[in-house]
Amino acid sequence: MAWYDNPTVAATLGALAGSVFTACVSVFIWQKTKKIKQVDCIINDSSSLLSFSDTIRNELKIIYADEPANSVFLFNMEVFNSGNLAIREQPVSIRLDSNSKIVGYTFKTIPEVGFGEVRELLLQETRLDLIIELLNPRDRVYIELISINNYSSNIDVYMKNANVTSRVYTRRAENAILGILSQEIDPSLASLAMLSNLPFFGGFANSIMTMVLAQQIKKAVRQKK
């Protein structure tokens, strides 16, 4: 008797196929219906517009925006809604090093028309606090900031908001992650992805797959720094 005529084999294969189909449909529905509130900030590479060595600093007198300056830095970043739900009253807090002084900033919104108000809460020498009134999915705010007398190009951005996941990363890290995703798929990840759709094995496979991918991303980011 051929294997496909065996009722036990047929029943087993039928149950397995049904489980796989059910799992695939469940994953598809979950992805379509899951509601995500998430905001990202990409910090682009900073630019030193003006800096002096210690040997000539005392010999030159530079005035920028009516302030004596020994260095001028340009920072630019983009804040965007990477989820699928609108986000209201999103704070953006920018911090520079202790010696710096922010002398000006500008921002641009996408879309330009119909975008919620971007309000300034606080502007001090080393800090700028903004509130974005409304961020719909895929809305973006480009922020450009100029400061003087920085010790370094260090910049920190904080975006803590109720029930919103926030992520801050550099353009270099983003390129590293995209590089991983554009590479040939790891055979081990492909196998785990198939196992993740099977009953009983799904949770275990997802955990291992997440760990493997996280290790690859961490390694790539470390190499790009």
NUNU-826307 format. One line per field, with one value per atom (N, C-alpha, C): atom name; x, y, z. Coordinates in nm, 3 decimals. Example, Ala and Ser with C-alpha at 12.3 -4.5 7.8 and 13.67 -1.06 7.14 Angstrom:
<recs>
name N/CA/C/N/CA/C
u 1.319/1.230/1.320/1.285/1.367/1.290
v -0.569/-0.450/-0.330/-0.225/-0.106/0.003
w 0.780/0.780/0.780/0.708/0.714/0.787
</recs>
This chain:
<recs>
name N/CA/C/N/CA/C/N/CA/C/N/CA/C/N/CA/C/N/CA/C/N/CA/C/N/CA/C/N/CA/C/N/CA/C/N/CA/C/N/CA/C/N/CA/C/N/CA/C/N/CA/C/N/CA/C/N/CA/C/N/CA/C/N/CA/C/N/CA/C/N/CA/C/N/CA/C/N/CA/C/N/CA/C/N/CA/C/N/CA/C/N/CA/C/N/CA/C/N/CA/C/N/CA/C/N/CA/C/N/CA/C/N/CA/C/N/CA/C/N/CA/C/N/CA/C/N/CA/C/N/CA/C/N/CA/C/N/CA/C/N/CA/C/N/CA/C/N/CA/C/N/CA/C/N/CA/C/N/CA/C/N/CA/C/N/CA/C/N/CA/C/N/CA/C/N/CA/C/N/CA/C/N/CA/C/N/CA/C/N/CA/C/N/CA/C/N/CA/C/N/CA/C/N/CA/C/N/CA/C/N/CA/C/N/CA/C/N/CA/C/N/CA/C/N/CA/C/N/CA/C/N/CA/C/N/CA/C/N/CA/C/N/CA/C/N/CA/C/N/CA/C/N/CA/C/N/CA/C/N/CA/C/N/CA/C/N/CA/C/N/CA/C/N/CA/C/N/CA/C/N/CA/C/N/CA/C/N/CA/C/N/CA/C/N/CA/C/N/CA/C/N/CA/C/N/CA/C/N/CA/C/N/CA/C/N/CA/C/N/CA/C/N/CA/C/N/CA/C/N/CA/C/N/CA/C/N/CA/C/N/CA/C/N/CA/C/N/CA/C/N/CA/C/N/CA/C/N/CA/C/N/CA/C/N/CA/C/N/CA/C/N/CA/C/N/CA/C/N/CA/C/N/CA/C/N/CA/C/N/CA/C/N/CA/C/N/CA/C/N/CA/C/N/CA/C/N/CA/C/N/CA/C/N/CA/C/N/CA/C/N/CA/C/N/CA/C/N/CA/C/N/CA/C/N/CA/C/N/CA/C/N/CA/C/N/CA/C/N/CA/C/N/CA/C/N/CA/C/N/CA/C/N/CA/C/N/CA/C/N/CA/C/N/CA/C/N/CA/C/N/CA/C/N/CA/C/N/CA/C/N/CA/C/N/CA/C/N/CA/C/N/CA/C/N/CA/C/N/CA/C/N/CA/C/N/CA/C/N/CA/C/N/CA/C/N/CA/C/N/CA/C/N/CA/C/N/CA/C/N/CA/C/N/CA/C/N/CA/C/N/CA/C/N/CA/C/N/CA/C/N/CA/C/N/CA/C/N/CA/C/N/CA/C/N/CA/C/N/CA/C/N/CA/C/N/CA/C/N/CA/C/N/CA/C/N/CA/C/N/CA/C/N/CA/C/N/CA/C/N/CA/C/N/CA/C/N/CA/C/N/CA/C/N/CA/C/N/CA/C/N/CA/C/N/CA/C/N/CA/C/N/CA/C/N/CA/C/N/CA/C/N/CA/C/N/CA/C/N/CA/C/N/CA/C/N/CA/C/N/CA/C/N/CA/C/N/CA/C/N/CA/C/N/CA/C/N/CA/C/N/CA/C/N/CA/C/N/CA/C/N/CA/C/N/CA/C/N/CA/C/N/CA/C/N/CA/C/N/CA/C/N/CA/C/N/CA/C/N/CA/C/N/CA/C/N/CA/C/N/CA/C/N/CA/C/N/CA/C/N/CA/C/N/CA/C/N/CA/C/N/CA/C/N/CA/C/N/CA/C/N/CA/C/N/CA/C/N/CA/C/N/CA/C/N/CA/C
u 0.085/0.000/0.088/0.059/0.138/0.117/0.219/0.213/0.095/0.060/-0.049/-0.186/-0.188/-0.314/-0.330/-0.224/-0.229/-0.310/-0.419/-0.505/-0.435/-0.342/-0.270/-0.180/-0.106/-0.018/-0.100/-0.210/-0.294/-0.350/-0.393/-0.448/-0.341/-0.220/-0.110/-0.073/-0.058/-0.023/-0.134/-0.257/-0.369/-0.371/-0.346/-0.342/-0.228/-0.111/0.005/-0.019/-0.075/-0.103/-0.205/-0.306/-0.405/-0.347/-0.256/-0.191/-0.106/-0.029/0.057/-0.028/-0.138/-0.225/-0.286/-0.333/-0.393/-0.292/-0.168/-0.064/-0.033/-0.025/0.005/-0.106/-0.231/-0.344/-0.343/-0.314/-0.311/-0.204/-0.085/0.024/-0.014/-0.075/-0.115/-0.216/-0.317/-0.420/-0.359/-0.270/-0.205/-0.125/-0.051/0.029/-0.058/-0.174/-0.262/-0.340/-0.369/-0.455/-0.378/-0.252/-0.176/-0.160/-0.187/-0.178/-0.049/0.030/0.163/0.176/0.216/0.254/0.405/0.471/0.617/0.671/0.771/0.834/0.985/1.047/1.191/1.258/1.385/1.468/1.600/1.632/1.761/1.849/1.964/2.060/2.163/2.165/2.263/2.399/2.503/2.637/2.645/2.703/2.718/2.832/2.826/2.929/2.993/3.125/3.197/3.218/3.147/3.157/3.278/3.328/3.440/3.505/3.635/3.708/3.853/3.917/4.055/4.139/4.266/4.359/4.396/4.445/4.482/4.592/4.676/4.791/4.750/4.636/4.596/4.468/4.407/4.280/4.292/4.402/4.421/4.456/4.490/4.530/4.414/4.303/4.189/4.068/3.990/3.865/3.752/3.668/3.559/3.427/3.338/3.205/3.102/3.016/2.909/2.779/2.682/2.553/2.574/2.664/2.696/2.760/2.813/2.877/3.019/3.117/3.252/3.249/3.317/3.309/3.446/3.474/3.594/3.559/3.429/3.383/3.236/3.196/3.056/3.016/2.907/2.861/2.720/2.698/2.565/2.516/2.400/2.338/2.207/2.179/2.047/1.996/1.867/1.802/1.662/1.603/1.464/1.385/1.268/1.177/1.056/1.017/0.904/0.825/0.698/0.607/0.627/0.687/0.715/0.611/0.506/0.400/0.282/0.166/0.046/-0.069/-0.037/-0.135/-0.085/-0.176/-0.138/-0.084/0.013/0.075/0.054/0.004/-0.021/0.076/0.107/0.192/0.323/0.396/0.521/0.637/0.701/0.815/0.943/1.027/1.161/1.257/1.344/1.438/1.579/1.647/1.782/1.881/1.991/2.094/2.232/2.308/2.446/2.542/2.672/2.768/2.765/2.823/2.806/2.865/2.957/3.020/2.952/2.861/2.802/2.694/2.659/2.549/2.472/2.344/2.260/2.227/2.260/2.238/2.124/2.070/1.958/1.917/1.793/1.746/1.631/1.610/1.498/1.439/1.316/1.256/1.168/1.152/1.068/0.981/0.853/0.762/0.722/0.699/0.644/0.524/0.404/0.372/0.384/0.404/0.418/0.284/0.177/0.043/-0.038/-0.108/-0.192/-0.119/0.005/0.083/0.051/0.053/0.028/0.135/0.105/0.198/0.318/0.436/0.558/0.592/0.583/0.599/0.732/0.790/0.912/0.873/0.918/0.893/1.006/1.129/1.245/1.364/1.435/1.560/1.661/1.760/1.870/2.001/2.112/2.239/2.265/2.240/2.276/2.155/2.036/1.917/1.807/1.734/1.618/1.507/1.391/1.275/1.162/1.112/1.002/0.887/0.767/0.650/0.590/0.572/0.505/0.359/0.271/0.129/0.067/0.097/0.037/0.132/0.157/0.236/0.150/0.101/0.031/0.133/0.092/0.186/0.257/0.390/0.481/0.503/0.442/0.475/0.618/0.686/0.826/0.850/0.945/0.994/1.146/1.198/1.343/1.388/1.483/1.532/1.679/1.712/1.852/1.889/2.001/2.040/2.186/2.213/2.350/2.391/2.511/2.562/2.708/2.756/2.894/2.963/3.096/3.183/3.167/3.124/3.112/3.249/3.257/3.376/3.382/3.264/3.257/3.128/3.112/2.991/2.884/2.898/2.801/2.664/2.563/2.425/2.337/2.243/2.148/2.006/1.921/1.781/1.693/1.595/1.502/1.360/1.279/1.143/1.042/1.058/0.968/0.826/0.731/0.591/0.505/0.389/0.302/0.255/0.276/0.229/0.285/0.402/0.468/0.609/0.643/0.780/0.865/0.978/1.067/1.203/1.260/1.392/1.475/1.599/1.692/1.818/1.858/1.978/2.042/2.167/2.240/2.219/2.248/2.239/2.334/2.449/2.547/2.491/2.424/2.364/2.251/2.173/2.064/2.118/2.228/2.288/2.340/2.393/2.443/2.330/2.216/2.100/2.045/2.035/1.987/2.081/2.211/2.307/2.283/2.248/2.218/2.093/1.991/1.865/1.876/1.974/1.990/2.080/2.144/2.231/2.149/2.219/2.153/2.100/1.982/1.919/2.001/2.027/2.098/2.013/2.070/1.992/1.932/2.006/1.953/1.829/1.829/1.712/1.594/1.622/1.514/1.450/1.531/1.478/1.395/1.447/1.374/1.242/1.243/1.120/1.012/1.052/0.954/0.904/0.997/0.957/0.863/0.880/0.800/0.652/0.617/0.476/0.414/0.496/0.446/0.399/0.294/0.250/0.361/0.366/0.461/0.599/0.649/0.783/0.788/0.670/0.668/0.737/0.700/0.759/0.908/0.953/1.096/1.172/1.120/1.189/1.195/1.086/1.086/1.190/1.205/1.304/1.445/1.477/1.610/1.635/1.533/1.547/1.574/1.503/1.526/1.666/1.714/1.848/1.955/1.940/2.039/2.043/1.924/1.919/1.975/1.945/1.996/2.148/2.205/2.351/2.414/2.351/2.404/2.398/2.286/2.273/2.374/2.390/2.485/2.627/2.662/2.796/2.818/2.716/2.729/2.740/2.660/2.665/2.801/2.855/2.986/3.094/3.084/3.183/3.172/3.051/3.029/3.062/3.076/3.101/3.240
v -0.121/0.000/0.125/0.214/0.338/0.421/0.501/0.579/0.676/0.727/0.824/0.759/0.623/0.553/0.510/0.529/0.492/0.596/0.558/0.657/0.729/0.660/0.725/0.836/0.806/0.906/1.022/0.990/1.096/1.186/1.124/1.204/1.293/1.237/1.315/1.433/1.405/1.513/1.617/1.571/1.666/1.756/1.696/1.776/1.876/1.829/1.917/2.032/2.000/2.105/2.205/2.152/2.242/2.333/2.277/2.358/2.468/2.431/2.530/2.640/2.601/2.700/2.792/2.733/2.813/2.910/2.860/2.946/3.063/3.034/3.140/3.245/3.199/3.293/3.375/3.310/3.381/3.488/3.454/3.552/3.668/3.638/3.744/3.838/3.781/3.864/3.946/3.884/3.954/4.073/4.054/4.163/4.276/4.242/4.343/4.419/4.352/4.414/4.469/4.434/4.482/4.633/4.701/4.847/4.887/4.968/5.003/5.155/5.203/5.343/5.348/5.400/5.399/5.522/5.585/5.702/5.679/5.715/5.698/5.833/5.840/5.957/5.909/5.955/5.925/6.049/6.033/6.143/6.130/6.226/6.225/6.269/6.243/6.282/6.434/6.476/6.620/6.676/6.807/6.874/6.985/6.987/7.097/7.207/7.317/7.427/7.515/7.511/7.597/7.543/7.523/7.480/7.523/7.542/7.589/7.498/7.489/7.418/7.509/7.447/7.524/7.625/7.598/7.686/7.821/7.824/7.951/8.008/7.935/7.980/8.117/8.140/8.267/8.381/8.349/8.452/8.501/8.432/8.467/8.502/8.593/8.629/8.615/8.516/8.487/8.514/8.586/8.615/8.545/8.464/8.397/8.423/8.480/8.515/8.601/8.699/8.794/8.727/8.607/8.535/8.497/8.513/8.463/8.311/8.259/8.115/8.058/7.941/7.869/7.742/7.712/7.602/7.624/7.576/7.585/7.448/7.394/7.262/7.269/7.190/7.176/7.033/7.021/6.891/6.885/6.771/6.754/6.613/6.604/6.478/6.477/6.359/6.347/6.261/6.309/6.239/6.197/6.070/6.025/5.917/5.908/5.807/5.678/5.578/5.451/5.344/5.382/5.288/5.302/5.254/5.264/5.335/5.405/5.486/5.629/5.723/5.863/5.882/5.972/6.002/6.150/6.181/6.320/6.365/6.493/6.557/6.479/6.459/6.384/6.477/6.455/6.539/6.497/6.596/6.574/6.660/6.597/6.669/6.646/6.754/6.746/6.802/6.730/6.771/6.767/6.875/6.881/6.880/6.884/6.878/7.006/7.001/7.105/7.240/7.243/7.370/7.438/7.370/7.421/7.525/7.596/7.692/7.686/7.656/7.652/7.795/7.828/7.965/7.973/7.860/7.865/7.726/7.715/7.589/7.617/7.525/7.532/7.392/7.384/7.253/7.259/7.144/7.130/7.006/7.016/6.903/6.842/6.713/6.641/6.561/6.593/6.692/6.835/6.928/7.068/7.129/7.085/7.139/7.040/7.091/7.007/6.935/6.973/6.911/6.980/6.903/6.961/7.061/7.145/7.248/7.186/7.244/7.207/7.322/7.298/7.405/7.394/7.509/7.513/7.525/7.430/7.435/7.502/7.477/7.529/7.538/7.650/7.668/7.729/7.650/7.696/7.670/7.699/7.689/7.549/7.448/7.312/7.224/7.279/7.194/7.264/7.182/7.227/7.124/7.171/7.084/7.128/7.034/7.061/6.965/7.005/6.918/6.917/6.796/6.781/6.747/6.836/6.823/6.695/6.660/6.542/6.482/6.352/6.275/6.161/6.175/6.064/5.964/5.841/5.745/5.801/5.787/5.832/5.983/6.058/6.201/6.216/6.322/6.345/6.491/6.510/6.643/6.641/6.728/6.742/6.861/6.838/6.942/6.969/7.096/7.138/7.236/7.212/7.288/7.332/7.458/7.511/7.550/7.509/7.543/7.585/7.653/7.700/7.651/7.651/7.621/7.480/7.388/7.249/7.189/7.107/7.025/6.912/6.861/6.745/6.750/6.652/6.642/6.555/6.528/6.443/6.510/6.430/6.478/6.364/6.397/6.299/6.348/6.255/6.287/6.193/6.252/6.174/6.200/6.093/6.107/6.026/6.019/5.938/5.994/5.903/5.942/5.824/5.854/5.749/5.653/5.523/5.417/5.428/5.488/5.501/5.443/5.355/5.303/5.403/5.442/5.538/5.474/5.504/5.453/5.567/5.576/5.679/5.608/5.637/5.575/5.668/5.639/5.723/5.672/5.757/5.716/5.601/5.601/5.495/5.360/5.361/5.236/5.190/5.285/5.249/5.183/5.239/5.182/5.041/5.020/4.887/4.786/4.826/4.735/4.707/4.811/4.790/4.700/4.709/4.623/4.477/4.450/4.312/4.262/4.346/4.304/4.284/4.350/4.337/4.220/4.156/4.044/3.919/3.818/3.690/3.634/3.576/3.525/3.411/3.419/3.314/3.186/3.073/2.948/2.911/2.937/2.903/2.986/3.115/3.199/3.152/3.108/3.058/2.934/2.845/2.723/2.758/2.851/2.892/2.959/3.037/3.104/3.002/2.891/2.787/2.717/2.690/2.625/2.712/2.844/2.935/2.926/2.872/2.858/2.726/2.639/2.510/2.515/2.442/2.435/2.379/2.421/2.379/2.438/2.433/2.482/2.633/2.696/2.837/2.929/2.922/3.011/2.992/2.867/2.838/2.894/2.869/2.915/3.066/3.133/3.280/3.337/3.277/3.326/3.312/3.195/3.173/3.265/3.284/3.368/3.512/3.561/3.697/3.714/3.614/3.621/3.622/3.536/3.530/3.661/3.715/3.841/3.956/3.959/4.066/4.061/3.941/3.927/3.978/3.948/3.994/4.146/4.204/4.350/4.416/4.363/4.418/4.413/4.303/4.289/4.390/4.408/4.502/4.645/4.682/4.818/4.845/4.745/4.761/4.783/4.714/4.729/4.864/4.922/5.049/5.170/5.154/5.268/5.325
w 0.000/0.000/0.000/-0.093/-0.102/0.025/0.056/0.180/0.182/0.061/0.059/0.074/0.064/0.087/0.232/0.311/0.452/0.528/0.592/0.660/0.774/0.842/0.952/0.900/0.791/0.731/0.677/0.609/0.553/0.662/0.772/0.882/0.945/0.960/1.019/0.930/0.799/0.706/0.698/0.701/0.697/0.818/0.935/1.057/1.055/1.005/0.999/0.902/0.784/0.685/0.740/0.808/0.867/0.972/1.053/1.157/1.097/0.992/0.926/0.864/0.796/0.734/0.839/0.948/1.056/1.116/1.134/1.190/1.098/0.967/0.870/0.868/0.869/0.870/0.999/1.111/1.239/1.241/1.189/1.183/1.094/0.977/0.884/0.948/1.014/1.079/1.192/1.270/1.382/1.332/1.222/1.168/1.117/1.059/1.003/1.110/1.221/1.322/1.441/1.456/1.571/1.562/1.669/1.673/1.743/1.674/1.724/1.732/1.850/1.867/1.882/1.781/1.783/1.711/1.771/1.711/1.708/1.596/1.578/1.558/1.597/1.569/1.512/1.392/1.330/1.343/1.408/1.422/1.310/1.222/1.114/1.166/1.090/1.132/1.151/1.262/1.288/1.203/1.179/1.099/1.180/1.182/1.247/1.144/1.160/1.065/1.091/1.216/1.252/1.379/1.375/1.495/1.482/1.597/1.600/1.688/1.654/1.742/1.859/1.966/2.085/2.057/1.959/1.932/1.872/1.802/1.740/1.801/1.894/1.949/2.016/2.085/2.156/2.062/1.937/1.842/1.756/1.761/1.676/1.761/1.709/1.776/1.674/1.696/1.605/1.677/1.609/1.662/1.574/1.636/1.562/1.636/1.565/1.626/1.750/1.736/1.844/1.965/1.948/2.057/2.017/2.108/2.078/2.066/1.965/1.939/1.906/1.959/1.918/1.840/1.829/1.744/1.711/1.594/1.551/1.496/1.548/1.505/1.449/1.345/1.285/1.309/1.372/1.397/1.319/1.261/1.200/1.227/1.243/1.279/1.223/1.218/1.172/1.270/1.305/1.396/1.314/1.323/1.242/1.314/1.275/1.329/1.250/1.313/1.246/1.279/1.352/1.385/1.291/1.335/1.252/1.323/1.432/1.504/1.519/1.522/1.544/1.686/1.699/1.829/1.857/1.975/2.014/2.122/2.117/2.219/2.240/2.130/2.137/2.176/2.292/2.331/2.260/2.232/2.177/2.258/2.336/2.423/2.373/2.337/2.280/2.381/2.403/2.498/2.431/2.449/2.400/2.518/2.491/2.601/2.684/2.802/2.903/2.865/2.769/2.732/2.614/2.550/2.426/2.452/2.346/2.353/2.221/2.230/2.111/2.069/1.944/1.896/1.795/1.754/1.661/1.615/1.570/1.514/1.418/1.326/1.232/1.220/1.172/1.148/1.024/0.963/0.845/0.864/0.828/0.847/0.713/0.715/0.600/0.649/0.601/0.499/0.551/0.459/0.499/0.536/0.471/0.495/0.578/0.678/0.760/0.871/0.895/1.002/1.134/1.243/1.375/1.414/1.509/1.555/1.625/1.602/1.674/1.767/1.899/1.996/2.070/2.099/2.180/2.327/2.408/2.552/2.626/2.582/2.654/2.560/2.567/2.494/2.588/2.626/2.708/2.635/2.701/2.632/2.577/2.657/2.616/2.586/2.592/2.576/2.498/2.425/2.349/2.368/2.414/2.434/2.342/2.262/2.170/2.198/2.156/2.159/2.019/1.965/1.835/1.863/1.823/1.859/1.805/1.680/1.619/1.517/1.532/1.434/1.382/1.261/1.198/1.144/1.116/1.059/0.936/0.935/0.829/0.827/0.918/0.931/0.981/0.934/0.972/1.008/1.100/1.134/1.121/1.035/1.019/1.103/1.192/1.283/1.255/1.240/1.219/1.330/1.394/1.513/1.500/1.537/1.534/1.676/1.714/1.847/1.836/1.940/1.942/2.070/2.062/2.178/2.231/2.146/2.189/2.215/2.320/2.340/2.238/2.201/2.112/2.031/1.946/1.865/1.930/2.059/2.130/2.136/2.114/2.122/2.171/2.260/2.312/2.283/2.245/2.217/2.300/2.370/2.453/2.404/2.395/2.341/2.421/2.552/2.635/2.629/2.602/2.592/2.638/2.694/2.750/2.641/2.665/2.575/2.434/2.421/2.291/2.302/2.209/2.201/2.124/2.181/2.114/2.089/1.973/1.937/1.882/1.930/1.883/1.835/1.712/1.659/1.557/1.523/1.429/1.287/1.191/1.051/1.022/1.087/1.066/1.112/1.227/1.276/1.185/1.134/1.043/0.917/0.862/0.742/0.769/0.890/0.925/0.928/0.987/0.995/0.855/0.771/0.635/0.557/0.587/0.521/0.554/0.679/0.719/0.647/0.644/0.584/0.434/0.369/0.225/0.187/0.286/0.258/0.231/0.181/0.157/0.289/0.285/0.407/0.466/0.593/0.665/0.661/0.617/0.612/0.747/0.855/0.987/1.020/0.978/1.001/0.917/0.795/0.709/0.770/0.824/0.888/1.011/1.091/1.211/1.175/1.066/1.023/0.987/0.922/0.889/1.015/1.109/1.233/1.316/1.304/1.387/1.356/1.239/1.202/1.247/1.307/1.351/1.496/1.528/1.667/1.756/1.876/1.979/1.955/1.830/1.801/1.782/1.758/1.720/1.819/1.947/2.047/2.060/2.061/2.073/1.953/1.832/1.711/1.704/1.742/1.740/1.834/1.951/2.048/1.993/1.936/1.880/1.761/1.676/1.558/1.598/1.698/1.747/1.801/1.874/1.932/1.824/1.721/1.613/1.536/1.503/1.429/1.510/1.640/1.727/1.734/1.739/1.743/1.614/1.501/1.373/1.362/1.406/1.402/1.495/1.616/1.712/1.656/1.592/1.534/1.422/1.336/1.224/1.273/1.374/1.428/1.490/1.562/1.625/1.520/1.407/1.301/1.231/1.228/1.158/1.241/1.372/1.459/1.434
</recs>
